[in-house]
Amino acid sequence: MKIALVSDVHANLPALEAVIAHARARGAEEFWSLGDIVGCGPFPDECARLLSDAFRYSVQGNHDVRALPFWRDRRKEKEARDPDKATLVEWTRTNCSRKTRAYLQGLPPVMTVVVRGHKIQLTHSLPEEPWGQLLQGTELVLSGHTHGASDRRMRGIRCINPGTAGSAFDGDPRAAYALLEIDDQRVDVVFERVAYDCARVERAMKEHGFPVRSIRAFSAARSLDGLDRQEMSVLVCELPDRAEQIGLRESFDRGHALKVCQLALKLFDGLSAYHGFGVRERLLLQSAAILHDSGFNRNPRAHHKIARDIILCDRTLPLTWKERVVAALVARYHRRALPDLRHRYYGVIGPARRRVVDVLGGILRMADGMDRLHLGEVHDIALDVFARRLEVTLLSEMPVPESERGAGQKSDLLSRALNRIIRVRHKFL
C-alpha cells in the first residue's frame, strides 16, 4: 500500500496540486496530512477544500489553530516581536471562510491508525517540539512542523517527517513530501521534491498585500528568521566595504574615519547592556561612522548634512530604506545640533527608531570628539558605568588634551540618551 505523506502546506495551492499529481503518478493510493494546512500563504480556503476532498486523514497544526477566531496567546504574540509574523497570522484568520475554519477546528491534534498490522500515529510535531504528543505502544510516528525531511528513531520509536510541501526553509523552493510503502512486514519511505509554479504564489502574495519581507523569504525558500540570518551575513561581509568605497569616492579622511569607527564600536560594545541593541544596529553605527565625514570635501560647514544625504541616496549600500534613514541620521548628528522633532526625517521615523538614532548618534558624536585632531592618538578606551554616571577613560601613549576636551564637549547627546552624566579622563598606556 502506498501512502503520500504531506505536511506544512501553508496555504500554498500550486505546491499542493503539484504534490498530489506527482504522488498519483507514482501510485499513491491514499493521502495523509500532518498539519499546518494554512498560515503564511495566500490560498487558505482552496487548500482546505482540496485536502478535505482528497485526503483520508488529517491532523491539526499550530498554524491551523492560530487561524481560528478564539485563538489568543497574547504572551507568545508579544514575545515574538515580529510584526510581519503577526500580520500573516491576522491575514489568515481574517481570510479563512467559515467553512474552512469549521474544517480546521474539527481536525484532531493527534490520531492513531492501524495499517497492515502497524500502529501509526499522526501528529504535527514530536514531543520535544511545541504541539507534540506521543502515544504509548506506537510503532511509527509521522510528523511535520520542522520543515525538514527526516527518518530517525526517538525513544526507540521510528519517526518520519516528510518535510514541507508549501514553505521550504532550506533554500530549495521545490515542494517536499514522502511516499510510504507499507506491507505486513515493513514500512519503506521515499522522500520526494517536486517543482511547481512559485511565481503564481508570489503574485498572489503581492496582490493580497503580504509583507515584503515574507515575500522575500518565500522567494529565497527561507523562514523569516532564516532570511534575516542570510541577509545579516551579507551585511556583515559587505556593508563596511561598501561604505569605505563610498568614502574613497568622496575623498574622505580614511584614517580618521576608521579610528572614529573603532572607538564608536568600542563604546557600543561596552554599553550593550544599557542600550540593548544587537548586530544590526552595530552595523548601522559602523557604516555611519565610516561615512560621517564623507561630505567634508563638498562643504566643510555642512558636511554632516551632506553625509546624511550621501547615505540616503547611495543605493550600493545593502540597507533597507528604514535602515538607510537611521544610518543617515546617525551620521548627521555627529556634530552641531542635537536631534529635534522639527529636523528633516527625524520627526517622522517613530519613537523606537528615534531612540536608535539618539544612542548611536550620541556614540558616534563622542567618538568623533575623541579624534578631534584627526591624529589617531587615542589607542583604546575603558568604561566604568554607574547608576547615574558613565566614566570614559582615553588610553594613549601621550597626553591628549584636545581629545579629552572634544569627547567631553560632544558627550551631550549620549548623556541625554542614556540619562547619565558622562565624565572623560585620560590614562597612559
Secondary structure as the mmCIF struct_conf table of DSSP 4:
data_model
#
loop_
_struct_conf.conf_type_id
_struct_conf.id
_struct_conf.beg_label_comp_id
_struct_conf.beg_label_asym_id
_struct_conf.beg_label_seq_id
_struct_conf.end_label_comp_id
_struct_conf.end_label_asym_id
_struct_conf.end_label_seq_id
STRN STRN1 LYS A 2 VAL A 6
TURN_TY1_P TURN_TY1_P1 HIS A 10 ALA A 11
HELX_RH_AL_P HELX_RH_AL_P1 LEU A 13 ALA A 25
TURN_TY1_P TURN_TY1_P2 ARG A 26 GLY A 27
STRN STRN2 GLU A 30 SER A 33
BEND BEND1 GLY A 35 GLY A 35
BEND BEND2 VAL A 38 PRO A 42
HELX_RH_AL_P HELX_RH_AL_P2 PRO A 44 ALA A 54
BEND BEND3 ARG A 56 ARG A 56
STRN STRN3 TYR A 57 SER A 58
HELX_RH_AL_P HELX_RH_AL_P3 ASN A 62 ARG A 66
TURN_TY1_P TURN_TY1_P3 ALA A 67 ALA A 67
BEND BEND4 LEU A 68 LEU A 68
TURN_TY1_P TURN_TY1_P4 PRO A 69 PHE A 70
HELX_RH_AL_P HELX_RH_AL_P4 ARG A 74 ALA A 80
HELX_RH_AL_P HELX_RH_AL_P5 PRO A 83 ASN A 95
BEND BEND5 CYS A 96 CYS A 96
HELX_RH_AL_P HELX_RH_AL_P6 ARG A 98 GLN A 105
TURN_TY1_P TURN_TY1_P5 GLY A 106 GLY A 106
BEND BEND6 LEU A 107 LEU A 107
BEND BEND7 PRO A 109 PRO A 109
STRN STRN4 VAL A 110 VAL A 115
TURN_TY1_P TURN_TY1_P6 ARG A 116 GLY A 117
STRN STRN5 HIS A 118 THR A 123
BEND BEND8 HIS A 124 SER A 125
TURN_TY1_P TURN_TY1_P7 PRO A 127 GLU A 128
BEND BEND9 GLU A 129 GLU A 129
TURN_TY1_P TURN_TY1_P8 PRO A 130 TRP A 131
TURN_TY1_P TURN_TY1_P9 GLN A 136 GLY A 137
BEND BEND10 GLU A 139 GLU A 139
STRN STRN6 LEU A 140 LEU A 142
BEND BEND11 HIS A 145 GLY A 148
STRN STRN7 SER A 150 MET A 154
TURN_TY1_P TURN_TY1_P10 ARG A 155 GLY A 156
STRN STRN8 ILE A 157 ASN A 161
BEND BEND12 ALA A 165 GLY A 166
BEND BEND13 ASP A 170 GLY A 171
BEND BEND14 ARG A 174 ARG A 174
STRN STRN9 ALA A 175 ILE A 182
BEND BEND15 ASP A 184 GLN A 185
STRN STRN10 VAL A 187 VAL A 194
HELX_RH_AL_P HELX_RH_AL_P7 CYS A 198 GLU A 207
TURN_TY1_P TURN_TY1_P11 HIS A 208 GLY A 209
HELX_RH_AL_P HELX_RH_AL_P8 VAL A 212 ALA A 220
TURN_TY1_P TURN_TY1_P12 ALA A 221 ALA A 221
HELX_RH_AL_P HELX_RH_AL_P9 LEU A 224 ARG A 249
TURN_TY1_P TURN_TY1_P13 GLU A 250 SER A 251
HELX_RH_AL_P HELX_RH_AL_P10 ARG A 254 GLY A 270
TURN_TY1_P TURN_TY1_P14 LEU A 271 LEU A 271
HELX_RH_AL_P HELX_RH_AL_P11 SER A 272 HIS A 275
HELX_RH_AL_P HELX_RH_AL_P12 VAL A 279 LEU A 291
TURN_TY1_P TURN_TY1_P15 HIS A 292 ARG A 298
HELX_RH_3T_P HELX_RH_3T_P1 PRO A 300 ALA A 302
HELX_RH_AL_P HELX_RH_AL_P13 HIS A 303 CYS A 313
TURN_TY1_P TURN_TY1_P16 ARG A 315 THR A 316
BEND BEND16 LEU A 317 LEU A 317
HELX_RH_AL_P HELX_RH_AL_P14 TRP A 321 ARG A 332
TURN_TY1_P TURN_TY1_P17 TYR A 333 HIS A 334
BEND BEND17 ARG A 335 ALA A 337
HELX_LH_PP_P HELX_LH_PP_P1 LEU A 338 PRO A 339
TURN_TY1_P TURN_TY1_P18 LEU A 341 ARG A 342
BEND BEND18 HIS A 343 HIS A 343
TURN_TY1_P TURN_TY1_P19 ARG A 344 TYR A 345
HELX_RH_3T_P HELX_RH_3T_P2 TYR A 346 VAL A 348
BEND BEND19 ILE A 349 ILE A 349
HELX_RH_AL_P HELX_RH_AL_P15 PRO A 351 MET A 370
TURN_TY1_P TURN_TY1_P20 ASP A 371 LEU A 373
BEND BEND20 HIS A 374 LEU A 375
STRN STRN11 ASP A 380 VAL A 385
BEND BEND21 ALA A 387 ARG A 388
STRN STRN12 ARG A 389 SER A 396
BEND BEND22 GLU A 397 MET A 398
HELX_RH_AL_P HELX_RH_AL_P16 PRO A 401 GLN A 409
TURN_TY1_P TURN_TY1_P21 LYS A 410 SER A 411
HELX_RH_AL_P HELX_RH_AL_P17 ASP A 412 LEU A 418
TURN_TY1_P TURN_TY1_P22 ASN A 419 ASN A 419
STRN STRN13 ILE A 421 PHE A 428
#
